[in-house]
Amino acid sequence: MAIFEKMHAAVANNDAEAYLDLYGDDAVFVRHQTGATMGKPQFAEMIRKMMASDKMNMGDRRCIYENDDILVVHSINDYPDGTREAVLMAMTLKDGKIDRVETGATPLSK
């Protein structure tokens, strides 16, 4: 099963642990707002909080492109703080896991 399919299922089932299992232990997440990086422990904390919120909707995801080296995904997300963004995620892959994520986001009105 492709990583995108597993990611889509984890989001649809609101399963933070299945989602986080797609990431390698040394994975790096680059925040689009600041350019700051987070390791998997910090990223995991953020994802668990977001998925635990009944105000979070990670939106329908579309796979733009996936091969053994990269996965590019687009979604429209509604966040617990009331904001909404169109998000493009570019993920590099290593050994079948997500190794690095960089996002670009456009704020949207509801």
Biopython code that builds the backbone (N, CA, C, O; Angstrom):
import numpy as np
from Bio.PDB.StructureBuilder import StructureBuilder

atoms = [
    (1, "MET", "N", (0.855, -1.182, 0.000)),
    (1, "MET", "CA", (0.000, 0.000, 0.000)),
    (1, "MET", "C", (0.896, 1.238, 0.000)),
    (1, "MET", "O", (1.859, 1.317, 0.763)),
    (2, "ALA", "N", (0.575, 2.187, -0.848)),
    (2, "ALA", "CA", (1.325, 3.437, -0.934)),
    (2, "ALA", "C", (1.175, 4.228, 0.362)),
    (2, "ALA", "O", (0.183, 4.078, 1.076)),
    (3, "ILE", "N", (2.155, 5.062, 0.659)),
    (3, "ILE", "CA", (2.107, 5.888, 1.871)),
    (3, "ILE", "C", (0.880, 6.792, 1.847)),
    (3, "ILE", "O", (0.229, 6.978, 2.875)),
    (4, "PHE", "N", (0.558, 7.355, 0.682)),
    (4, "PHE", "CA", (-0.616, 8.228, 0.619)),
    (4, "PHE", "C", (-1.881, 7.493, 1.058)),
    (4, "PHE", "O", (-2.683, 8.046, 1.812)),
    (5, "GLU", "N", (-2.068, 6.270, 0.604)),
    (5, "GLU", "CA", (-3.264, 5.517, 0.973)),
    (5, "GLU", "C", (-3.329, 5.285, 2.474)),
    (5, "GLU", "O", (-4.402, 5.375, 3.070)),
    (6, "LYS", "N", (-2.191, 4.988, 3.087)),
    (6, "LYS", "CA", (-2.140, 4.801, 4.543)),
    (6, "LYS", "C", (-2.423, 6.120, 5.267)),
    (6, "LYS", "O", (-3.122, 6.140, 6.280)),
    (7, "MET", "N", (-1.881, 7.210, 4.747)),
    (7, "MET", "CA", (-2.115, 8.529, 5.343)),
    (7, "MET", "C", (-3.591, 8.888, 5.245)),
    (7, "MET", "O", (-4.191, 9.355, 6.213)),
    (8, "HIS", "N", (-4.161, 8.670, 4.089)),
    (8, "HIS", "CA", (-5.574, 8.985, 3.878)),
    (8, "HIS", "C", (-6.451, 8.183, 4.845)),
    (8, "HIS", "O", (-7.390, 8.731, 5.423)),
    (9, "ALA", "N", (-6.157, 6.899, 5.024)),
    (9, "ALA", "CA", (-6.930, 6.055, 5.941)),
    (9, "ALA", "C", (-6.767, 6.524, 7.382)),
    (9, "ALA", "O", (-7.744, 6.562, 8.130)),
    (10, "ALA", "N", (-5.556, 6.879, 7.782)),
    (10, "ALA", "CA", (-5.315, 7.347, 9.155)),
    (10, "ALA", "C", (-6.097, 8.627, 9.430)),
    (10, "ALA", "O", (-6.692, 8.774, 10.497)),
    (11, "VAL", "N", (-6.099, 9.550, 8.477)),
    (11, "VAL", "CA", (-6.837, 10.808, 8.640)),
    (11, "VAL", "C", (-8.342, 10.518, 8.679)),
    (11, "VAL", "O", (-9.051, 11.061, 9.526)),
    (12, "ALA", "N", (-8.831, 9.673, 7.778)),
    (12, "ALA", "CA", (-10.258, 9.352, 7.736)),
    (12, "ALA", "C", (-10.720, 8.698, 9.038)),
    (12, "ALA", "O", (-11.855, 8.901, 9.471)),
    (13, "ASN", "N", (-9.834, 7.910, 9.664)),
    (13, "ASN", "CA", (-10.167, 7.220, 10.914)),
    (13, "ASN", "C", (-9.756, 8.005, 12.151)),
    (13, "ASN", "O", (-9.913, 7.536, 13.278)),
    (14, "ASN", "N", (-9.224, 9.217, 11.927)),
    (14, "ASN", "CA", (-8.756, 10.054, 13.038)),
    (14, "ASN", "C", (-7.784, 9.286, 13.939)),
    (14, "ASN", "O", (-7.858, 9.367, 15.165)),
    (15, "ASP", "N", (-6.879, 8.546, 13.311)),
    (15, "ASP", "CA", (-5.935, 7.675, 14.005)),
    (15, "ASP", "C", (-4.548, 8.296, 14.011)),
    (15, "ASP", "O", (-3.755, 8.080, 13.095)),
    (16, "ALA", "N", (-4.262, 9.067, 15.050)),
    (16, "ALA", "CA", (-2.981, 9.781, 15.137)),
    (16, "ALA", "C", (-1.805, 8.817, 15.135)),
    (16, "ALA", "O", (-0.778, 9.108, 14.522)),
    (17, "GLU", "N", (-1.930, 7.675, 15.805)),
    (17, "GLU", "CA", (-0.799, 6.741, 15.890)),
    (17, "GLU", "C", (-0.493, 6.118, 14.533)),
    (17, "GLU", "O", (0.675, 5.955, 14.179)),
    (18, "ALA", "N", (-1.522, 5.769, 13.773)),
    (18, "ALA", "CA", (-1.298, 5.233, 12.426)),
    (18, "ALA", "C", (-0.665, 6.302, 11.537)),
    (18, "ALA", "O", (0.209, 6.000, 10.724)),
    (19, "TYR", "N", (-1.106, 7.547, 11.695)),
    (19, "TYR", "CA", (-0.546, 8.664, 10.930)),
    (19, "TYR", "C", (0.934, 8.842, 11.270)),
    (19, "TYR", "O", (1.775, 8.968, 10.380)),
    (20, "LEU", "N", (1.240, 8.851, 12.563)),
    (20, "LEU", "CA", (2.627, 9.073, 12.997)),
    (20, "LEU", "C", (3.532, 7.908, 12.643)),
    (20, "LEU", "O", (4.738, 8.095, 12.476)),
    (21, "ASP", "N", (2.977, 6.710, 12.524)),
    (21, "ASP", "CA", (3.777, 5.545, 12.161)),
    (21, "ASP", "C", (4.327, 5.657, 10.738)),
    (21, "ASP", "O", (5.259, 4.938, 10.379)),
    (22, "LEU", "N", (3.766, 6.541, 9.938)),
    (22, "LEU", "CA", (4.256, 6.744, 8.574)),
    (22, "LEU", "C", (5.571, 7.519, 8.545)),
    (22, "LEU", "O", (6.247, 7.561, 7.517)),
    (23, "TYR", "N", (5.933, 8.130, 9.671)),
    (23, "TYR", "CA", (7.121, 8.970, 9.771)),
    (23, "TYR", "C", (8.273, 8.195, 10.397)),
    (23, "TYR", "O", (8.083, 7.464, 11.369)),
    (24, "GLY", "N", (9.477, 8.358, 9.831)),
    (24, "GLY", "CA", (10.661, 7.757, 10.416)),
    (24, "GLY", "C", (10.989, 8.417, 11.748)),
    (24, "GLY", "O", (10.559, 9.540, 12.014)),
    (25, "ASP", "N", (11.747, 7.724, 12.579)),
    (25, "ASP", "CA", (12.088, 8.246, 13.905)),
    (25, "ASP", "C", (12.857, 9.562, 13.841)),
    (25, "ASP", "O", (12.752, 10.381, 14.754)),
    (26, "ASP", "N", (13.623, 9.776, 12.783)),
    (26, "ASP", "CA", (14.421, 11.003, 12.639)),
    (26, "ASP", "C", (13.758, 12.033, 11.727)),
    (26, "ASP", "O", (14.408, 12.974, 11.270)),
    (27, "ALA", "N", (12.487, 11.857, 11.469)),
    (27, "ALA", "CA", (11.771, 12.762, 10.557)),
    (27, "ALA", "C", (11.819, 14.202, 11.062)),
    (27, "ALA", "O", (11.841, 14.463, 12.265)),
    (28, "VAL", "N", (11.834, 15.126, 10.102)),
    (28, "VAL", "CA", (11.872, 16.556, 10.392)),
    (28, "VAL", "C", (10.659, 17.200, 9.720)),
    (28, "VAL", "O", (10.351, 16.917, 8.562)),
    (29, "PHE", "N", (9.983, 18.064, 10.462)),
    (29, "PHE", "CA", (8.843, 18.822, 9.952)),
    (29, "PHE", "C", (9.228, 20.292, 9.957)),
    (29, "PHE", "O", (9.624, 20.827, 10.993)),
    (30, "VAL", "N", (9.115, 20.950, 8.804)),
    (30, "VAL", "CA", (9.445, 22.370, 8.688)),
    (30, "VAL", "C", (8.145, 23.157, 8.704)),
    (30, "VAL", "O", (7.284, 22.975, 7.844)),
    (31, "ARG", "N", (8.014, 24.037, 9.699)),
    (31, "ARG", "CA", (6.790, 24.837, 9.839)),
    (31, "ARG", "C", (6.757, 25.926, 8.775)),
    (31, "ARG", "O", (7.699, 26.710, 8.654)),
    (32, "HIS", "N", (5.673, 25.977, 8.004)),
    (32, "HIS", "CA", (5.586, 26.960, 6.931)),
    (32, "HIS", "C", (5.473, 28.383, 7.469)),
    (32, "HIS", "O", (5.868, 29.333, 6.793)),
    (33, "GLN", "N", (4.938, 28.538, 8.679)),
    (33, "GLN", "CA", (4.742, 29.879, 9.225)),
    (33, "GLN", "C", (6.071, 30.558, 9.566)),
    (33, "GLN", "O", (6.217, 31.768, 9.396)),
    (34, "THR", "N", (7.045, 29.763, 10.052)),
    (34, "THR", "CA", (8.281, 30.355, 10.571)),
    (34, "THR", "C", (9.547, 29.795, 9.959)),
    (34, "THR", "O", (10.605, 30.415, 10.063)),
    (35, "GLY", "N", (9.465, 28.643, 9.327)),
    (35, "GLY", "CA", (10.665, 27.979, 8.822)),
    (35, "GLY", "C", (11.376, 27.175, 9.904)),
    (35, "GLY", "O", (12.372, 26.508, 9.625)),
    (36, "ALA", "N", (10.875, 27.234, 11.137)),
    (36, "ALA", "CA", (11.471, 26.462, 12.237)),
    (36, "ALA", "C", (11.223, 24.975, 11.993)),
    (36, "ALA", "O", (10.232, 24.597, 11.368)),
    (37, "THR", "N", (12.119, 24.149, 12.486)),
    (37, "THR", "CA", (11.968, 22.707, 12.322)),
    (37, "THR", "C", (11.566, 22.050, 13.639)),
    (37, "THR", "O", (11.881, 22.537, 14.725)),
    (38, "MET", "N", (10.868, 20.942, 13.509)),
    (38, "MET", "CA", (10.481, 20.122, 14.656)),
    (38, "MET", "C", (10.903, 18.696, 14.368)),
    (38, "MET", "O", (10.815, 18.230, 13.232)),
    (39, "GLY", "N", (11.362, 18.005, 15.397)),
    (39, "GLY", "CA", (11.612, 16.580, 15.288)),
    (39, "GLY", "C", (10.308, 15.828, 15.457)),
    (39, "GLY", "O", (9.267, 16.424, 15.734)),
    (40, "LYS", "N", (10.371, 14.519, 15.289)),
    (40, "LYS", "CA", (9.160, 13.710, 15.382)),
    (40, "LYS", "C", (8.468, 13.830, 16.741)),
    (40, "LYS", "O", (7.238, 13.875, 16.770)),
    (41, "PRO", "N", (9.187, 13.883, 17.871)),
    (41, "PRO", "CA", (8.460, 14.008, 19.153)),
    (41, "PRO", "C", (7.601, 15.271, 19.240)),
    (41, "PRO", "O", (6.472, 15.214, 19.727)),
    (42, "GLN", "N", (8.116, 16.399, 18.777)),
    (42, "GLN", "CA", (7.345, 17.647, 18.818)),
    (42, "GLN", "C", (6.201, 17.603, 17.810)),
    (42, "GLN", "O", (5.088, 18.043, 18.099)),
    (43, "PHE", "N", (6.485, 17.072, 16.634)),
    (43, "PHE", "CA", (5.463, 16.945, 15.602)),
    (43, "PHE", "C", (4.349, 16.006, 16.086)),
    (43, "PHE", "O", (3.168, 16.282, 15.880)),
    (44, "ALA", "N", (4.732, 14.901, 16.727)),
    (44, "ALA", "CA", (3.756, 13.932, 17.229)),
    (44, "ALA", "C", (2.824, 14.572, 18.257)),
    (44, "ALA", "O", (1.619, 14.323, 18.243)),
    (45, "GLU", "N", (3.372, 15.384, 19.137)),
    (45, "GLU", "CA", (2.559, 16.060, 20.142)),
    (45, "GLU", "C", (1.519, 16.961, 19.469)),
    (45, "GLU", "O", (0.354, 16.982, 19.867)),
    (46, "MET", "N", (1.953, 17.705, 18.446)),
    (46, "MET", "CA", (1.060, 18.594, 17.727)),
    (46, "MET", "C", (-0.045, 17.804, 17.016)),
    (46, "MET", "O", (-1.216, 18.177, 17.086)),
    (47, "ILE", "N", (0.321, 16.720, 16.337)),
    (47, "ILE", "CA", (-0.660, 15.907, 15.597)),
    (47, "ILE", "C", (-1.667, 15.278, 16.556)),
    (47, "ILE", "O", (-2.867, 15.273, 16.282)),
    (48, "ARG", "N", (-1.184, 14.751, 17.675)),
    (48, "ARG", "CA", (-2.107, 14.135, 18.644)),
    (48, "ARG", "C", (-3.120, 15.148, 19.168)),
    (48, "ARG", "O", (-4.301, 14.826, 19.303)),
    (49, "LYS", "N", (-2.674, 16.363, 19.464)),
    (49, "LYS", "CA", (-3.585, 17.404, 19.940)),
    (49, "LYS", "C", (-4.589, 17.788, 18.860)),
    (49, "LYS", "O", (-5.780, 17.935, 19.132)),
    (50, "MET", "N", (-4.099, 17.949, 17.639)),
    (50, "MET", "CA", (-4.993, 18.332, 16.550)),
    (50, "MET", "C", (-6.042, 17.261, 16.300)),
    (50, "MET", "O", (-7.223, 17.574, 16.150)),
    (51, "MET", "N", (-5.626, 16.008, 16.253)),
    (51, "MET", "CA", (-6.571, 14.927, 15.957)),
    (51, "MET", "C", (-7.513, 14.650, 17.126)),
    (51, "MET", "O", (-8.592, 14.091, 16.927)),
    (52, "ALA", "N", (-7.128, 15.028, 18.325)),
    (52, "ALA", "CA", (-7.998, 14.827, 19.491)),
    (52, "ALA", "C", (-9.107, 15.873, 19.557)),
    (52, "ALA", "O", (-10.091, 15.695, 20.275)),
    (53, "SER", "N", (-8.950, 16.953, 18.815)),
    (53, "SER", "CA", (-9.923, 18.037, 18.847)),
    (53, "SER", "C", (-11.099, 17.739, 17.926)),
    (53, "SER", "O", (-10.916, 17.296, 16.792)),
    (54, "ASP", "N", (-12.311, 17.986, 18.425)),
    (54, "ASP", "CA", (-13.479, 17.822, 17.566)),
    (54, "ASP", "C", (-13.635, 19.001, 16.609)),
    (54, "ASP", "O", (-14.541, 19.007, 15.775)),
    (55, "LYS", "N", (-12.762, 19.995, 16.723)),
    (55, "LYS", "CA", (-12.789, 21.157, 15.829)),
    (55, "LYS", "C", (-11.790, 21.020, 14.677)),
    (55, "LYS", "O", (-11.676, 21.918, 13.842)),
    (56, "MET", "N", (-11.073, 19.907, 14.633)),
    (56, "MET", "CA", (-10.062, 19.684, 13.602)),
    (56, "MET", "C", (-10.657, 18.882, 12.465)),
    (56, "MET", "O", (-11.288, 17.847, 12.680)),
    (57, "ASN", "N", (-10.450, 19.370, 11.250)),
    (57, "ASN", "CA", (-10.841, 18.631, 10.063)),
    (57, "ASN", "C", (-9.679, 18.726, 9.098)),
    (57, "ASN", "O", (-9.428, 19.786, 8.524)),
    (58, "MET", "N", (-8.956, 17.605, 8.912)),
    (58, "MET", "CA", (-7.795, 17.609, 8.042)),
    (58, "MET", "C", (-8.180, 17.527, 6.576)),
    (58, "MET", "O", (-7.312, 17.391, 5.714)),
    (59, "GLY", "N", (-9.449, 17.605, 6.289)),
    (59, "GLY", "CA", (-9.926, 17.761, 4.922)),
    (59, "GLY", "C", (-9.675, 16.582, 4.015)),
    (59, "GLY", "O", (-8.941, 15.650, 4.341)),
    (60, "ASP", "N", (-10.313, 16.659, 2.865)),
    (60, "ASP", "CA", (-10.066, 15.662, 1.837)),
    (60, "ASP", "C", (-8.667, 15.885, 1.308)),
    (60, "ASP", "O", (-8.275, 17.013, 1.007)),
    (61, "ARG", "N", (-7.926, 14.819, 1.198)),
    (61, "ARG", "CA", (-6.547, 14.897, 0.708)),
    (61, "ARG", "C", (-6.497, 14.378, -0.713)),
    (61, "ARG", "O", (-7.192, 13.434, -1.088)),
    (62, "ARG", "N", (-5.650, 15.028, -1.486)),
    (62, "ARG", "CA", (-5.402, 14.587, -2.861)),
    (62, "ARG", "C", (-3.923, 14.305, -3.013)),
    (62, "ARG", "O", (-3.081, 15.102, -2.600)),
    (63, "CYS", "N", (-3.620, 13.189, -3.595)),
    (63, "CYS", "CA", (-2.229, 12.865, -3.908)),
    (63, "CYS", "C", (-1.894, 13.534, -5.236)),
    (63, "CYS", "O", (-2.467, 13.206, -6.275)),
    (64, "ILE", "N", (-0.966, 14.470, -5.182)),
    (64, "ILE", "CA", (-0.514, 15.135, -6.404)),
    (64, "ILE", "C", (0.512, 14.258, -7.112)),
    (64, "ILE", "O", (0.486, 14.112, -8.334)),
    (65, "TYR", "N", (1.430, 13.667, -6.312)),
    (65, "TYR", "CA", (2.472, 12.819, -6.884)),
    (65, "TYR", "C", (3.080, 11.964, -5.791)),
    (65, "TYR", "O", (3.277, 12.431, -4.669)),
    (66, "GLU", "N", (3.381, 10.702, -6.115)),
    (66, "GLU", "CA", (4.074, 9.827, -5.174)),
    (66, "GLU", "C", (4.947, 8.845, -5.930)),
    (66, "GLU", "O", (4.514, 8.233, -6.906)),
    (67, "ASN", "N", (6.188, 8.702, -5.466)),
    (67, "ASN", "CA", (7.053, 7.618, -5.907)),
    (67, "ASN", "C", (7.863, 7.166, -4.685)),
    (67, "ASN", "O", (7.487, 7.493, -3.559)),
    (68, "ASP", "N", (8.938, 6.441, -4.868)),
    (68, "ASP", "CA", (9.714, 5.936, -3.728)),
    (68, "ASP", "C", (10.506, 7.025, -3.014)),
    (68, "ASP", "O", (11.025, 6.795, -1.922)),
    (69, "ASP", "N", (10.607, 8.215, -3.621)),
    (69, "ASP", "CA", (11.435, 9.283, -3.060)),
    (69, "ASP", "C", (10.645, 10.465, -2.520)),
    (69, "ASP", "O", (11.132, 11.176, -1.640)),
    (70, "ILE", "N", (9.440, 10.690, -3.026)),
    (70, "ILE", "CA", (8.699, 11.897, -2.655)),
    (70, "ILE", "C", (7.190, 11.639, -2.703)),
    (70, "ILE", "O", (6.693, 10.835, -3.491)),
    (71, "LEU", "N", (6.491, 12.354, -1.831)),
    (71, "LEU", "CA", (5.029, 12.354, -1.814)),
    (71, "LEU", "C", (4.588, 13.809, -1.709)),
    (71, "LEU", "O", (5.052, 14.540, -0.834)),
    (72, "VAL", "N", (3.690, 14.229, -2.604)),
    (72, "VAL", "CA", (3.162, 15.587, -2.583)),
    (72, "VAL", "C", (1.642, 15.480, -2.426)),
    (72, "VAL", "O", (0.966, 14.814, -3.210)),
    (73, "VAL", "N", (1.119, 16.156, -1.385)),
    (73, "VAL", "CA", (-0.293, 16.051, -1.021)),
    (73, "VAL", "C", (-0.884, 17.445, -0.866)),
    (73, "VAL", "O", (-0.216, 18.359, -0.381)),
    (74, "HIS", "N", (-2.140, 17.607, -1.279)),
    (74, "HIS", "CA", (-2.864, 18.858, -1.088)),
    (74, "HIS", "C", (-4.116, 18.584, -0.270)),
    (74, "HIS", "O", (-4.781, 17.565, -0.461)),
    (75, "SER", "N", (-4.435, 19.498, 0.642)),
    (75, "SER", "CA", (-5.672, 19.380, 1.417)),
    (75, "SER", "C", (-6.151, 20.758, 1.852)),
    (75, "SER", "O", (-5.395, 21.729, 1.843)),
    (76, "ILE", "N", (-7.407, 20.820, 2.228)),
    (76, "ILE", "CA", (-7.990, 22.020, 2.843)),
    (76, "ILE", "C", (-8.270, 21.624, 4.289)),
    (76, "ILE", "O", (-9.047, 20.703, 4.541)),
    (77, "ASN", "N", (-7.644, 22.313, 5.238)),
    (77, "ASN", "CA", (-7.726, 21.939, 6.646)),
    (77, "ASN", "C", (-8.422, 23.017, 7.469)),
    (77, "ASN", "O", (-8.189, 24.212, 7.287)),
    (78, "ASP", "N", (-9.278, 22.566, 8.375)),
    (78, "ASP", "CA", (-9.884, 23.435, 9.379)),
    (78, "ASP", "C", (-9.237, 23.080, 10.715)),
    (78, "ASP", "O", (-9.232, 21.916, 11.117)),
    (79, "TYR", "N", (-8.689, 24.086, 11.403)),
    (79, "TYR", "CA", (-7.923, 23.869, 12.628)),
    (79, "TYR", "C", (-8.721, 24.226, 13.872)),
    (79, "TYR", "O", (-9.678, 24.997, 13.804)),
    (80, "PRO", "N", (-8.323, 23.657, 15.021)),
    (80, "PRO", "CA", (-9.033, 23.917, 16.281)),
    (80, "PRO", "C", (-9.129, 25.398, 16.660)),
    (80, "PRO", "O", (-10.054, 25.794, 17.369)),
    (81, "ASP", "N", (-8.175, 26.222, 16.191)),
    (81, "ASP", "CA", (-8.223, 27.651, 16.541)),
    (81, "ASP", "C", (-9.172, 28.447, 15.643)),
    (81, "ASP", "O", (-9.243, 29.672, 15.746)),
    (82, "GLY", "N", (-9.907, 27.747, 14.755)),
    (82, "GLY", "CA", (-10.881, 28.408, 13.899)),
    (82, "GLY", "C", (-10.354, 28.837, 12.540)),
    (82, "GLY", "O", (-11.116, 29.350, 11.721)),
    (83, "THR", "N", (-9.072, 28.639, 12.284)),
    (83, "THR", "CA", (-8.513, 29.024, 10.994)),
    (83, "THR", "C", (-8.689, 27.897, 9.983)),
    (83, "THR", "O", (-8.900, 26.737, 10.334)),
    (84, "ARG", "N", (-8.594, 28.287, 8.717)),
    (84, "ARG", "CA", (-8.705, 27.342, 7.603)),
    (84, "ARG", "C", (-7.586, 27.640, 6.625)),
    (84, "ARG", "O", (-7.304, 28.803, 6.333)),
    (85, "GLU", "N", (-6.940, 26.582, 6.109)),
    (85, "GLU", "CA", (-5.835, 26.757, 5.172)),
    (85, "GLU", "C", (-5.905, 25.721, 4.056)),
    (85, "GLU", "O", (-6.357, 24.594, 4.258)),
    (86, "ALA", "N", (-5.451, 26.126, 2.882)),
    (86, "ALA", "CA", (-5.141, 25.193, 1.805)),
    (86, "ALA", "C", (-3.668, 24.843, 2.006)),
    (86, "ALA", "O", (-2.815, 25.730, 2.031)),
    (87, "VAL", "N", (-3.372, 23.552, 2.149)),
    (87, "VAL", "CA", (-2.020, 23.123, 2.506)),
    (87, "VAL", "C", (-1.458, 22.213, 1.428)),
    (87, "VAL", "O", (-2.112, 21.272, 0.979)),
    (88, "LEU", "N", (-0.230, 22.514, 1.023)),
    (88, "LEU", "CA", (0.519, 21.654, 0.121)),
    (88, "LEU", "C", (1.688, 21.093, 0.918)),
    (88, "LEU", "O", (2.508, 21.847, 1.443)),
    (89, "MET", "N", (1.765, 19.771, 1.008)),
    (89, "MET", "CA", (2.827, 19.100, 1.755)),
    (89, "MET", "C", (3.743, 18.383, 0.776)),
    (89, "MET", "O", (3.285, 17.588, -0.045)),
    (90, "ALA", "N", (5.047, 18.668, 0.866)),
    (90, "ALA", "CA", (6.053, 17.947, 0.098)),
    (90, "ALA", "C", (6.843, 17.114, 1.093)),
    (90, "ALA", "O", (7.475, 17.655, 2.000)),
    (91, "MET", "N", (6.808, 15.797, 0.923)),
    (91, "MET", "CA", (7.439, 14.882, 1.869)),
    (91, "MET", "C", (8.488, 14.042, 1.153)),
    (91, "MET", "O", (8.186, 13.349, 0.181)),
    (92, "THR", "N", (9.716, 14.108, 1.641)),
    (92, "THR", "CA", (10.727, 13.207, 1.102)),
    (92, "THR", "C", (10.645, 11.905, 1.875)),
    (92, "THR", "O", (10.336, 11.890, 3.066)),
    (93, "LEU", "N", (10.928, 10.807, 1.176)),
    (93, "LEU", "CA", (10.787, 9.469, 1.736)),
    (93, "LEU", "C", (12.142, 8.777, 1.824)),
    (93, "LEU", "O", (13.018, 8.958, 0.978)),
    (94, "LYS", "N", (12.280, 7.982, 2.876)),
    (94, "LYS", "CA", (13.519, 7.215, 3.078)),
    (94, "LYS", "C", (13.139, 5.897, 3.734)),
    (94, "LYS", "O", (12.472, 5.885, 4.769)),
    (95, "ASP", "N", (13.556, 4.797, 3.142)),
    (95, "ASP", "CA", (13.278, 3.466, 3.686)),
    (95, "ASP", "C", (11.784, 3.245, 3.932)),
    (95, "ASP", "O", (11.401, 2.623, 4.922)),
    (96, "GLY", "N", (10.942, 3.755, 3.030)),
    (96, "GLY", "CA", (9.514, 3.530, 3.115)),
    (96, "GLY", "C", (8.776, 4.368, 4.147)),
    (96, "GLY", "O", (7.603, 4.120, 4.428)),
    (97, "LYS", "N", (9.456, 5.358, 4.710)),
    (97, "LYS", "CA", (8.846, 6.247, 5.711)),
    (97, "LYS", "C", (9.050, 7.691, 5.285)),
    (97, "LYS", "O", (9.930, 7.994, 4.479)),
    (98, "ILE", "N", (8.226, 8.583, 5.835)),
    (98, "ILE", "CA", (8.395, 10.009, 5.586)),
    (98, "ILE", "C", (9.583, 10.489, 6.401)),
    (98, "ILE", "O", (9.660, 10.260, 7.609)),
    (99, "ASP", "N", (10.507, 11.159, 5.722)),
    (99, "ASP", "CA", (11.751, 11.594, 6.346)),
    (99, "ASP", "C", (11.779, 13.099, 6.624)),
    (99, "ASP", "O", (12.377, 13.548, 7.602)),
    (100, "ARG", "N", (11.131, 13.863, 5.760)),
    (100, "ARG", "CA", (11.120, 15.320, 5.902)),
    (100, "ARG", "C", (9.840, 15.856, 5.278)),
    (100, "ARG", "O", (9.419, 15.410, 4.211)),
    (101, "VAL", "N", (9.228, 16.821, 5.961)),
    (101, "VAL", "CA", (8.001, 17.448, 5.471)),
    (101, "VAL", "C", (8.201, 18.952, 5.423)),
    (101, "VAL", "O", (8.638, 19.566, 6.396)),
    (102, "GLU", "N", (7.881, 19.528, 4.293)),
    (102, "GLU", "CA", (7.818, 20.984, 4.183)),
    (102, "GLU", "C", (6.439, 21.311, 3.654)),
    (102, "GLU", "O", (5.934, 20.652, 2.746)),
    (103, "THR", "N", (5.838, 22.332, 4.230)),
    (103, "THR", "CA", (4.486, 22.710, 3.826)),
    (103, "THR", "C", (4.452, 24.127, 3.304)),
    (103, "THR", "O", (5.293, 24.964, 3.630)),
    (104, "GLY", "N", (3.467, 24.359, 2.495)),
    (104, "GLY", "CA", (3.110, 25.711, 2.085)),
    (104, "GLY", "C", (1.624, 25.822, 2.335)),
    (104, "GLY", "O", (0.876, 24.884, 2.057)),
    (105, "ALA", "N", (1.184, 26.954, 2.856)),
    (105, "ALA", "CA", (-0.228, 27.079, 3.192)),
    (105, "ALA", "C", (-0.745, 28.463, 2.812)),
    (105, "ALA", "O", (-0.046, 29.471, 2.916)),
    (106, "THR", "N", (-1.980, 28.466, 2.373)),
    (106, "THR", "CA", (-2.673, 29.701, 2.039)),
    (106, "THR", "C", (-3.876, 29.829, 2.969)),
    (106, "THR", "O", (-4.751, 28.964, 2.970)),
    (107, "PRO", "N", (-3.927, 30.907, 3.765)),
    (107, "PRO", "CA", (-5.096, 31.096, 4.631)),
    (107, "PRO", "C", (-6.356, 31.269, 3.780)),
    (107, "PRO", "O", (-6.335, 31.923, 2.738)),
    (108, "LEU", "N", (-7.444, 30.671, 4.246)),
    (108, "LEU", "CA", (-8.735, 30.774, 3.558)),
    (108, "LEU", "C", (-9.781, 31.295, 4.524)),
    (108, "LEU", "O", (-9.683, 31.093, 5.735)),
    (109, "SER", "N", (-10.776, 31.963, 3.980)),
    (109, "SER", "CA", (-11.909, 32.350, 4.832)),
    (109, "SER", "C", (-12.877, 31.170, 4.844)),
    (109, "SER", "O", (-12.885, 30.350, 3.926)),
    (110, "LYS", "N", (-13.679, 31.097, 5.879)),
    (110, "LYS", "CA", (-14.634, 29.976, 5.989)),
    (110, "LYS", "C", (-15.870, 30.235, 5.185)),
    (110, "LYS", "O", (-16.776, 29.402, 5.161)),
]
sb = StructureBuilder()
sb.init_structure("model")
sb.init_model(0)
sb.init_chain("A")
sb.init_seg("    ")
for serial, (resi, resn, name, xyz) in enumerate(atoms, 1):
    if name == "N":
        sb.init_residue(resn, " ", resi, " ")
    sb.init_atom(name, np.array(xyz, "f"), 0.0, 1.0, " ", f" {name:<3s}", serial, name[0])
structure = sb.get_structure()
